[in-house]
Amino acid sequence: MKLIRFGEAGREEPGVLLEDGRRMDASGEFMDYDEAFFAMGGMESLAEWVEQGCPGATEVDPMVRLGPPIARPSKIVCVGQNYVEHAK
């Protein structure tokens, strides 16, 4: 399972990309993938929902635009073997 957000820019909805390639709409169960989602155990709840077969979800058309998977991240951490060279 991978996190996705889909829809118009600035109005994305949360979803998941399943191992079989299907994109499932998770907006009926989860508000968005933001700091509150992660702080309140959202990943565990999402994994359980997916394990149950994504009850109530609809499949997202593969032609629908994908946006950034996380809404309003509070920080971005970069890790690299030779980060200084990449930064140059």
N, C-alpha and C positions, 0 to 999 in steps of 0.2 A: 504494500500500500504506500502510495506517495500522496502528499498533500497537493491539491491544485486549487486555484481560484479561477473562475471563468465568468465571462460576460463582458459588458462594455467597460472601458477604462474608467476607473473610479467608482464603479458600481458592481464589482465582482462578487460572486457568491462562492461559498466554500464547497469543495467537493473532494473526491479521492480518485486516484488512478489505481485501479486494481491490477494485480499481477497478470491477468488475462488481457489487459489493454483497455478494458471498459472504463469510462469516466462516469462516476456516479455523483449525483447532486446530493450534498449533505446539508443543504440549507434548511431542510425541514427539521433537523435534529440539532444543528450547531449554528450559532450566530455568525461567527467568523473566526479565523485563525489569527488571533491577536494575543497580546500579553495576558489578558484575563483567561483566555482559553488554555494557555499553557500553565498558568499559575493554579488553575482550578482542576488540574488532572484531565484536561481535555484529550490528550493523546491516548490515555488509557481508555477513556469513554469511547473515543472514536474507534480504536482498535477493537473493542468489544462489539460495537455497532457493526463494523465490517465483518467480524467473525460470525455474527448472527445473520449475515446475508444482506446487510443494508436495508432493513425493513422500512418500507414507505418511500424509498428513494426511486428516482427516475434516472434513466441513463442520459448523459449529456451528449449531444450531437458532437461528433469528432471535429466538425468544422467550426465550432464555437471557439472564439478567442480565449486563450489562456492568459491570465495575468500573473503578477507576482504571487507566489504561494503563501506568503505571510503578509498580513495587513499591518501596516505601521510598525515595523520592527523598531525596538528601542535602541538597538546597537547592532553593528555588523562586525564580526570577528573574522579576520583573515589569518590563515595559517599556511605557511609555505616553507619548503626546505631552504630555499634561498630567497626569502621575502625581499631583501634589499634589491636584488637583481630584478625581480618582477616589478617592484615599485619604480625603478628607473625606466 
